[in-house]
Amino acid sequence: MGSFNRLSIALSIESQYHPKVMTLAPHSSVSIPPPSAKILDVDDVEKFVSMRGYLSPIFPTTDDNLANEDFRAWVVLFGAMCISFTTSGYMSIWGVFQAHYEQNILKDSSPSSIAWIGSIQQSCLYIPTLIFTRLLDMGYFRIMLTSASFVFIASTFLVAQCHTYWQFLLCQGVLTGVTAGAFTGPVTAVLSQTFIRRRGLALGLYAAGSSMGGTILPIITRLLLPVIGFPWTMRVLASIIMFGLLLGNLTIKQQRSSSIVKGHLLDFSLRQSKIFLLYCSASFLIYLGYYTFTTYIAASAISVGAPLSFSFYLVSICNACSGLSRITSGFIADKLGAMNIMIPATCLSVIIYYIWPFASSQLGLIFLSILYGVSIGPFASLVSRPVLDLGRKDQLGQRVGILMSMVGISMLIGTPTSGAINTSQGSIAMGFFAGSMMLFGVILMAIVQYIFGKQYNSTAGV
């Protein structure tokens, strides 16, 4: 369908809701806008009607366009959830490895030194996505996905053979982290290209895959470690990862060939988009405090006299509640909008951080873990959703990559900063620091929502 005809149909549909935008020419299927109407280019119309929720009638489904979200689209989502379960889910069980290394293999290393393995692993999950998502835009998704799968599986098998600190740092910290980054941003972008009307639900289910992995894999690891030992436990985990990545590689493909662009590997033109950079800054601040609760809730429980086994289950409770929240928030976001869900939910996280230092009972900690899991779910699943509407579709992967890279830097420095504050100033200062960072991020996000709303109303002619 030609660009002019697509634009005409889009304006015809919009006339049913805003008659001032255009007028219909008698006895003609082409819509002619009045002289005072603003003539939009095709990218503007695509973004506008996408926000209205009726993109699929304008752009018919083809082999490269799954806007109707048929069975093939749900197969892609299934593969994405398998990848999320085996990569992000595996990396979220670092707390189990931290405790095991401190007591066994790396007992001669300090806990803070061991913690850097997990911190580097988590940050590398996001920092390199700027490059990986640009490669997605350039059409290298398939070769990138396959290569990263081989390296991720090999590095997980190699962890079973590690004996020294630098070996664990290289295999479990750097290699698994960097290769996981090849999945996170590009798969998010592919899902966003595949789903239009149910995009929020799709991203929520994708994020829920990570929570499922973060809930199930720690239990498997703790059950196997005392029975078959560390090397064979790692081999079992690597086999599960291999199976999940195999399913992902067989089911995921880049849907829209029209989104493939040519150009330099790094394109810095997006720095001119102030609203996009403001949203990235908001996400950066929120992630400064995001992982503080799940990292230190176990230590907080032990400090008030709770047994070690109980403190472990607080993390599982939080992850399980977060998984349920990610699914439901994705569904609701398709009706109400992503930021309309993320802003109030993150405000609840802020309140929990301010209350957390004063919780002194096991029941209170369970209650806070449930609430925090529910409150962080929307942000975890929808953080990339607003980015999709803040620029051209041919820069979708790059926008996701810039956001994820900033998030990775925030994750690298956020939790260690909270830990340093806890050591020097106490738990109250730590809770207030994490909560305040998230509060500042929510304020910036509300500003982005206000600006974007004004631009939307201007485009709609209301």
Residue, then its C-alpha position, 0 to 999 in steps of 0.5 A: m500500500g502506498s504512503f499516500n493511500r496509507l495516510s489517507i486511510a489513517l486520516s479517514i479513521e481518525s475523522q470518526y473521532h476528531p472531525k476537525v482533522m479532515t473532510l471527506a471528498p464526495h464520491s471518493s475513497v481518498s480523504i482530503p484534509p482541509p487547508s488548515a489541517k496539519i499534514l503528517d508524515v507516515d511515521d507520525v501517523e503510524k505512531f499516532v494510530s498506534m497510540r489510538g489502538y487501531l493500527s492493524p486495520i491500517f497495515p494489513t498482516t503480511d509475513d513480515n508484519l504480525a500486527n494482528e498478533d496471530f498464532r505466530a506472534w504468540v509462538v515468538l512470545f513463548g520463545a522470548m519467555c524461554i530465553s528470559f527464564t534461562t538467562s535473566g532468571y539464571m542470573s537472578i539467583w546470584g544470592v545462592f552462589q554468593a552464599h555458597y562461594e563464601q562458605n566453600i570455593l572462595k572462602d578465602s576471598s572477602p564477601s565484597s570481592i565475591a559480590w563484584i562477580g554478581s554486580i558485574q554480571q547484572s550490569c553487563l546484562y544491560i550496558p552492552t545492549l546499545i551495541f546489540t540493539r543497533l545490530l538488531d536495527m541493522g539486520y543481524f539479529r539471527i546471527m547475534l542470537t545464535s552466537a550469544s546462545f553458544v557462548f552463554i551455554a559454554s560459559t555456564f558449563l565452564v563455571a563447573q570447572c572454575h576454582t579461582y576467583w578470576q576464573f569465576l569473574l571471567c566465566q560467571g561475571v563477564l561472559t554470561g553477563v555480556t552474552a545475556g545482554a545480546f538477548t535482553g534489548p534485542v528480544t524486547a525490541v522484537l516483541s515490540q515490533t511483533f505486538i501492537r495492541r497487546r504490547g504491554l501484555a507481551l512485555g509483561l509475560y516476557a518479564a514474568g519469564s525472568s521471575m519464574g526462573g528467579t523463583i524455580l532455579p534457586i530451589i533447584t540449586r539449593l536442592l542439588l548442591p548438597v546431593i550432587g555437589f557444585p560441578w554437577t549442579m552447574r551442569v544441570l543448570a547449563s542443560i536447562i539453559m541449553f534447552g531453553l535457548l534452543l526453544g528460543n532460537l527455534t521460535i524467535k525471528q525479526q518480524r519486520s524487514s522494513s525496520i532494518v536500516k543501514g548506517h554506522l554501528l553507533d548513531f548519536s542522533l538520539r541525543q537531540s530527543k530531550i523527552f527521550l533522554l529525560y525518560c532515560s534519566a528517570s529510569f536511571l534514578i529508579y534503578l539506583g534503588y530498585y535492587t536494594f530491597t531484594t539484595y539486602i532483605a535477607a540480611s535485614a531479616i537475619s539482623v532482627g533474629a530471623p533464621l537463615s532459611f526464612s531469610f532466603y524465602l523472602v527473596s523467593i516470595c518477592n520474586a513470585c509476587s513480582g512475576l504475577s504483578r508483571i503479567t497483570s500490569g502488562f494487561i492493564a497497561d494496554k488499556l490505561g497506558a504504561m506510565n499510568i501504571m508505573i508511576p503509582a506502583t513505583c510510588l508504592s515502592v518508595i513508601i515501602y523503602y521508607i517503612w522497611p528500616f523500621a520493620s522488626s518482625q518476621l510477619g512485617l518483613i513477609f508483608l513488605s516483601i509481598l508489597y515490594g514484589v507487587s510494586i516493582g513488577p509494573f516497572a520491570s515489565l513496562v520500563s521499555r514500553p514508553v520508549l517505543d513511542l518516543g521516536r522513529k520506528d527505524q531507531l527502535g532498537q537503538r532507543v531500547g539499547i540506550l535505555m538499557s545501557m543507562v539502566g546497566i550503569s545504574m545497576l552497577i553503582g546502585t546496590p554497592t552504594s546502598g551497601a556502603i551507606n548501610t555500613s557507614q550510616g545504618s539501615i535507615a539511611m540506606g532505605f531513605f537513600a534508595g527510596s529517595m532515588m526512586l522518588f526523584g525518578v518518579i517525578l521525572m517520569a511524571i514530567v515526561q508523561y505530561i510533556f508527551g501528553k501535550q504532544y499527543n493532544s497537539t498531534a490529535g488536534v484537540 
